[in-house]
């Protein structure tokens, strides 16, 4: 067969792949590879087999070729087959003996210094070593080696900032603290054309900086634009209404405790894109905080119907039952979510909270400790462990949660409770004032942080009726009356 005819067949294979006609792609790719024995055509055949989900056959084809250990693309595709087959140890072996340190620096890469097949390559490709680092991270995570997984993911994003999946795993799985996330992003080398991507990444990480800094980042990304001229009319498009960016903004509202703003934004997002799962997680969290059980019920029904095998769906069911205070049922569904995806942090937190709500401290602590090991960058497990310790009058972990997340008002509130119980009242006042300083807007959620003045005044009057000469009670009544008077004229404080 003439070369031009073979080239046409290669085009047929590529077109079949683009149209998802994988059996046709496999058939024609097999014939091209048989006619040419060209490594590039063997790779194309293996790729067609992989896309057609014939993972064993694809791996056998790649492994049988003489080139598999000499070409990084062959090796990577073979490892991807092993990933799909859940043969994680073999996957790591296939990817070579390279090592990585805690900062994501890779060394001992002698078996990566091999030829690289780039026929039909794109103008701009993800660095193959970045893809290999990411796959090593996936394998380590599957083998529950979270430390190595974190290091390989850092290596992947450092090798190529376009490897978004590596950053996504680090962020979604809470593998890094806010300081570690910032350090990592600062170390990435972006090209001049990728300035927008750098800004976008900064919007994705934990949003614990000052409000002005975070909002400036969002504003910078929103300004990114592209000009076009369809039908001779000048049109300017921006990222301002991009769903991923708005989802990041909703996360910011959630982390700031502005749950109603968060819920309103995610409601708009999900009306625009009902299947944007990142927004769905934030929407569920906001609905939980607002006690919106009707919305949780509707979301849970829809998710279970559309995604019965996703942890998120059963987490939503658990949220609904937790919201209506049926904690045993909530626990069952949170547990089901963790069994489907052991790296889904919200389900572990919900699982622990459902025990804590029933004052089953040992089981709650077990869940929180497991979550703390899995998600070292998340301060919530440590915070909840500290709250459980306080129930037994042990006050030792709140400070650790503050180090992980120095801007969460819940942390300062718990430190206030700790110092109050330790009778260190000046410190308690300091921490409660810090709490109020970090709350963007007061709501019913924060009422326990302040005195309930009317109830206090009523009870002081009752106490003085029983013992009119009680000096302490008289002083406290005076303070409560003064504070209540100040509150009535302070227009800055409003309860939602």
Secondary structure, 3 states (H helix, E strand, C coil): CCHHHHHHHHHHHHHHHHCCCHHHHHHHHHHHHHHHCCHHHHHHHHHHHHHCCCHHHHHHHHHHCCCCCCEHHHHHHHHHHHHHCCCHHHHHHHCCCCEECCCCCEECCHHHCCECCCCCCCCCCCCHHHHHHHHHHHHHHHCCCHHHHHHHHHHHHHHCCCCHHHHHHHHHCCCCCHHHHHHHHHHCCCCHHHHHHHHHHHHHCCCCCCHHHHHHHHHHHHHCEEEECHHHCCEEEECCCCHHHHHHHHHHHHHCCCHHHHHHHHHHHHHHCCCCHHHHHHHHHHHHHHCCHHHHHHHHHHHHHHCCCCHHHHHHHHHHHHHCCCHHHHHHHHHHHHHHCCCCHHHHHHHHHHHHCCCCHHHHHHHHHHHHHHCCCCCHHHHHHHHHHHHCCCCCCHHHHHHHCCCCHHHHHHHHHHHHHCCCHHHHHHHHHHHHHHCCCCCHHHHHHCCCHHHHHHHHHHHHHHCCCCHHHHHHHHHHHHHHHHHHHCCCCCCC
